[in-house]
Amino acid sequence: MVIRTFGISVLVTIVALGVAYLYGGWTALALCLILGVLEVSLSFDNAVINATVLEKMSDFWQKIFLTVGILIAVFGMRLLFPLLIVWITAGLNPVEAFDLAMNVPPEGSGQQSYEEILTAAHPQIAAFGGMFLFMLFLNFILEDNEIKWLTWLEKPLATIGKLDHLAVIIAGGSLVLIAELLAPEDERATVMVAGVLGIITYIAVNSLGELFHTEELAAEHEQHELAEKTGGPTDLAKATGKAGFFLFLYLEVLDASFSFDGVIGAFAITADPIIIALGLGFIGAMFVRSITVYLVRAGTLSEYRYLEHGAHWAIGALALILFFSIKWHINEIITGLVGVAFIGAAAVSSIYANRRDEAAEALSGTSEKDVAATS
């Protein structure tokens, strides 16, 4: 299963490295490989969250996410998104933006470089992506989940989470503080607008997903009753299609939010959009998709019970890092290690919990045998 799941990613990596070498020699190849490793390390928590959503999707929409979705991830977020930012913020048309990306302006021209324009737009990007991820984190930890990892903390959070709209209240209050304390004075209004748009985007996409998922369950129930009466097959394609479409949309927005830190961090390594697209997109994004598929097919989420919790705590940490990056530069290594640390701790906790349950079952079985022998 490992070869089947990761085979395409390995093949794409070899092709991408070959293209990078033809494009810019050994230097380009090395930069491409570094960016691929950066993307995978930053997005492992993304893979875990994607897997929890992907499990709920039909085979058709899973294939759409792994085909059309990867094209959006590669060309949309890793290539077109930076160009779009330059296009909008610098007042350039798409051709001029691409020309600026490929050619550094001559010294003394007074024209900002591609990297400088993207860096200047970072506060808005961090506010939008950070708020989207922060809402995702809050809605998870404020929910009374059946399984709890950090029980001493998650229980009281679930208790106060019964208050209506608490996640929005916390996110809105946090955004005011972020704009006041972290944003540059001339960027406060922009950061506020971007953050509000991040909250609105999360609420809209999440609500639509839940709405059509509820409709799908109702339709399945009605069709099941009809099938029992008539004894014939039923067609659930329309309901499943709507539910699957909005889950797909939710996954794409989620993936985009996770990509912000990687795309911006890539410019600390290179400003060449071709190398960024090859490294982050073709190598990094493909491996993240493969990890997602592996987690679903191997049943890893059910085997490691706290993995989803660790991923959400990593998301919360990533959101905070994005907020602080509005004022201070945060090294990408720190960002990647924080996510790996949370997920690693959750995996270790899951292993210990499984062993504890197995020991308890073995002890219970031994006790039952002793009782049977004495009777």
C-alpha positions in Angstrom: 0.0 0.0 0.0 2.9 2.3 0.7 4.3 2.0 -2.8 0.9 2.4 -4.4 0.1 5.5 -2.3 3.5 7.3 -2.5 4.6 6.0 -5.9 3.1 8.9 -7.9 4.6 11.4 -5.5 8.1 9.9 -5.9 7.7 9.9 -9.7 6.5 13.5 -9.7 9.4 14.5 -7.4 12.0 12.9 -9.8 10.4 14.8 -12.8 10.3 18.1 -10.8 13.9 17.8 -9.8 14.8 17.0 -13.4 13.0 20.1 -14.6 14.6 22.2 -11.9 18.0 21.0 -13.0 17.3 21.8 -16.6 16.0 25.2 -15.6 18.8 26.3 -13.3 21.3 23.6 -12.7 22.3 22.0 -9.4 21.5 25.2 -7.5 17.9 25.1 -8.7 17.7 21.4 -8.0 18.9 21.9 -4.4 16.5 24.8 -3.8 13.6 22.8 -5.2 14.4 19.9 -2.8 14.7 22.2 0.2 11.3 23.8 -0.6 9.7 20.3 -0.9 11.0 19.3 2.5 9.9 22.7 4.0 6.3 22.2 2.6 6.0 18.7 4.0 7.3 19.6 7.4 5.0 22.7 7.6 1.9 20.8 6.3 1.9 17.5 8.1 -0.8 18.8 10.4 -2.7 19.8 7.2 -2.5 16.2 6.0 -4.1 14.9 9.3 -6.9 17.4 9.1 -7.5 16.7 5.4 -7.7 13.0 6.3 -10.5 13.6 8.9 -12.6 15.4 6.2 -11.6 13.1 3.3 -13.0 10.1 5.3 -16.5 11.6 5.1 -16.4 12.1 1.3 -17.5 9.6 -1.4 -15.0 7.9 -3.6 -15.8 10.3 -6.4 -15.1 13.4 -4.4 -12.0 11.9 -2.9 -10.7 11.4 -6.5 -11.7 15.0 -7.3 -9.7 16.3 -4.3 -6.7 14.2 -5.3 -6.8 15.3 -9.0 -8.4 18.6 -9.5 -7.5 19.6 -5.9 -3.8 19.0 -6.5 -3.9 21.2 -9.6 -5.5 24.0 -7.6 -2.8 23.5 -4.9 0.1 23.5 -7.3 -1.0 26.2 -9.8 -3.5 28.1 -7.8 -1.7 28.6 -4.4 1.9 28.1 -5.3 2.1 29.9 -8.6 -1.0 32.1 -9.3 -1.6 33.3 -5.7 1.7 35.2 -5.3 1.3 36.6 -8.8 -2.3 37.7 -7.9 -1.0 39.5 -4.8 1.6 41.4 -6.9 -1.0 42.1 -9.5 -3.4 43.7 -7.0 -1.0 45.4 -4.6 1.4 46.8 -7.2 -1.3 47.8 -9.8 0.3 45.6 -12.4 -1.4 43.5 -15.0 -0.9 39.7 -14.9 1.8 39.8 -17.7 3.7 42.6 -15.9 3.4 40.7 -12.6 4.9 37.6 -14.1 7.7 39.6 -15.8 8.5 41.2 -12.4 8.6 37.7 -10.8 11.1 36.4 -13.4 13.3 39.5 -13.6 14.7 41.5 -10.7 14.3 45.3 -11.3 17.6 47.1 -11.9 19.1 49.0 -9.0 18.1 52.6 -8.7 14.9 52.1 -10.7 12.7 52.7 -7.7 10.6 49.7 -8.5 9.8 47.2 -5.8 10.9 43.6 -6.4 8.5 40.7 -6.5 9.7 39.5 -3.1 9.3 43.0 -1.5 5.7 43.4 -2.7 4.8 40.0 -1.3 6.5 40.8 2.0 4.6 44.0 2.2 1.3 42.1 1.8 2.2 39.6 4.5 0.1 41.3 7.3 -3.1 40.9 5.3 -2.3 37.4 4.3 -1.4 36.4 7.9 -4.5 38.0 9.3 -6.8 36.2 6.8 -5.2 32.8 7.0 -4.5 33.0 10.7 -8.2 33.8 11.5 -9.4 31.0 9.3 -7.2 28.5 11.1 -7.9 30.0 14.5 -11.7 29.5 13.9 -11.0 25.9 12.9 -9.0 25.4 16.1 -11.6 27.1 18.4 -14.5 25.2 17.0 -12.7 21.9 17.7 -11.4 22.6 21.2 -14.7 24.2 22.4 -16.7 21.2 21.2 -17.5 18.4 23.7 -15.6 15.7 21.8 -16.1 12.1 22.9 -12.4 11.5 22.9 -10.2 14.0 24.9 -6.4 14.2 24.8 -5.4 16.9 27.2 -8.3 16.1 29.5 -7.4 18.7 32.2 -7.7 21.5 29.6 -10.2 20.1 27.1 -12.9 19.4 29.6 -13.2 23.0 30.9 -12.9 24.3 27.4 -15.8 22.0 26.3 -17.8 23.3 29.3 -17.5 26.9 28.4 -17.9 26.0 24.7 -21.6 25.5 25.3 -22.0 29.2 25.2 -23.4 30.3 21.8 -21.0 31.8 19.3 -18.1 31.7 21.8 -15.6 30.9 19.0 -16.6 34.0 17.1 -16.5 36.1 20.2 -13.0 34.9 21.0 -11.8 35.3 17.4 -13.3 38.8 17.1 -11.7 40.0 20.4 -8.4 38.5 19.4 -8.5 40.3 16.0 -9.0 43.6 17.7 -5.9 43.0 20.0 -3.9 41.8 17.0 -4.7 44.8 15.0 -3.9 47.1 17.9 -0.8 45.5 19.3 0.9 43.7 16.4 -0.1 45.4 13.1 1.8 48.4 11.9 -0.1 51.6 12.5 -0.8 52.2 8.8 -1.9 48.5 8.3 -4.4 48.2 11.2 -7.5 48.8 9.1 -6.3 46.4 6.4 -5.4 43.7 9.0 -8.9 44.1 10.6 -10.7 43.7 7.2 -8.5 40.7 6.2 -9.1 39.1 9.6 -12.9 39.6 9.4 -12.9 38.2 5.9 -11.0 35.1 7.3 -13.7 34.6 10.0 -16.5 35.1 7.4 -15.0 32.7 5.0 -14.7 30.0 7.6 -18.2 30.4 8.9 -19.6 30.5 5.3 -17.8 27.4 4.0 -18.2 25.4 7.3 -21.9 26.3 7.5 -22.6 25.3 3.9 -20.7 22.0 4.4 -22.8 21.2 7.5 -26.0 22.2 5.8 -25.6 19.9 2.9 -24.2 17.1 5.0 -27.4 17.3 7.1 -29.5 17.3 3.9 -27.5 14.3 2.7 -28.2 12.3 5.9 -31.9 13.2 5.6 -32.0 12.2 2.0 -30.2 8.9 2.8 -32.8 8.2 5.5 -35.7 8.9 3.1 -34.2 6.8 0.3 -33.5 4.0 2.7 -37.2 3.9 3.8 -38.3 4.0 0.1 -35.9 1.2 -0.7 -37.4 -0.9 2.1 -40.9 -0.3 0.8 -40.2 -0.9 -2.9 -37.3 -3.3 -2.7 -35.4 -1.4 -5.4 -32.2 0.6 -5.6 -32.2 4.4 -5.0 -30.2 7.3 -6.4 -28.3 9.4 -3.9 -26.0 11.1 -6.4 -27.6 14.6 -6.1 -27.5 14.8 -2.3 -24.0 13.3 -2.1 -22.9 15.6 -4.9 -23.9 18.7 -3.0 -22.4 17.5 0.3 -19.2 16.3 -1.4 -18.9 19.6 -3.3 -18.9 21.7 -0.2 -16.6 19.4 1.7 -14.3 19.7 -1.3 -14.6 23.5 -1.2 -14.0 23.5 2.5 -10.8 21.3 2.0 -9.5 23.7 -0.7 -9.9 26.8 1.5 -8.4 24.9 4.4 -5.4 23.8 2.2 -5.0 27.4 1.0 -4.9 28.7 4.6 -2.2 26.2 5.5 -0.2 27.2 2.4 0.2 30.9 3.3 3.1 30.3 5.7 4.8 28.0 3.2 4.4 30.4 0.3 5.7 33.4 2.2 8.4 31.4 3.9 9.6 30.2 0.5 10.8 33.7 -0.4 13.4 33.5 2.4 15.0 30.8 0.2 14.2 32.0 -3.4 12.0 34.5 -5.2 11.9 32.5 -8.4 8.2 31.5 -9.0 9.2 28.5 -11.1 11.4 27.0 -8.4 8.7 27.7 -5.8 6.0 26.0 -7.9 8.2 23.0 -8.4 9.3 22.7 -4.8 6.2 23.6 -2.8 3.7 22.5 -5.4 4.8 19.5 -7.4 7.0 18.0 -4.6 5.5 19.3 -1.3 1.8 19.4 -2.1 2.0 15.9 -3.8 3.5 14.3 -0.8 1.0 16.0 1.6 -1.8 14.5 -0.6 -0.1 11.1 -0.4 0.2 11.3 3.4 -3.5 12.2 3.5 -4.5 9.2 1.4 -2.3 6.9 3.5 -3.8 8.1 6.8 -7.3 7.4 5.4 -6.5 4.0 3.8 -4.4 2.7 6.6 -6.9 3.6 9.3 -4.3 5.6 11.1 -6.7 8.1 12.6 -8.7 5.4 14.3 -5.6 3.6 15.5 -4.0 6.7 16.9 -6.9 8.2 18.7 -5.3 11.5 19.7 -3.8 12.3 16.3 -6.7 14.6 15.3 -6.4 16.4 18.6 -2.7 17.0 18.1 -3.3 18.3 14.6 -5.8 20.8 15.9 -3.5 22.0 18.6 -0.8 22.4 15.9 -3.3 24.4 13.9 -3.9 26.7 16.9 -0.1 27.1 17.3 0.2 27.9 13.5 -2.5 30.5 13.8 -0.7 32.2 16.7 2.6 32.1 14.7 0.9 33.8 11.7 -0.5 36.5 14.0 2.9 37.1 15.6 4.6 37.1 12.2 2.7 40.3 11.4 5.2 42.1 13.7 8.1 39.8 13.9 9.8 37.3 11.6 9.3 33.7 12.7 11.8 31.2 11.4 10.1 28.6 9.3 12.0 25.8 11.1 10.2 26.8 14.3 6.9 26.7 12.5 7.5 23.2 11.2 8.9 21.8 14.5 5.9 23.1 16.5 3.5 21.2 14.3 5.6 18.0 14.3 6.0 18.3 18.1 2.2 18.4 18.7 1.4 15.6 16.3 4.4 13.5 17.6 3.2 13.9 21.2 -0.4 13.0 20.2 0.9 9.8 18.4 3.0 8.8 21.5 0.0 9.4 23.8 -2.1 7.2 21.5 0.4 4.4 21.6 0.5 4.5 25.4 -3.3 4.6 25.6 -3.6 1.6 23.3 -1.1 -0.4 25.4 -2.9 0.6 28.6 -6.3 -0.6 27.1 -4.7 -3.9 25.9 -3.2 -4.5 29.4 -6.5 -3.8 31.0 -8.3 -6.2 28.6 -5.7 -8.9 29.3 -6.0 -8.4 33.1 -9.8 -8.5 32.7 -9.6 -11.8 30.7 -7.3 -13.3 33.3 -9.7 -12.4 36.1 -12.6 -14.0 34.3 -10.7 -17.2 33.8 -9.8 -17.3 37.5 -13.4 -16.8 38.5 -14.5 -19.6 36.1 -11.8 -22.0 37.4 -12.8 -21.4 41.1 -16.5 -22.0 40.3 
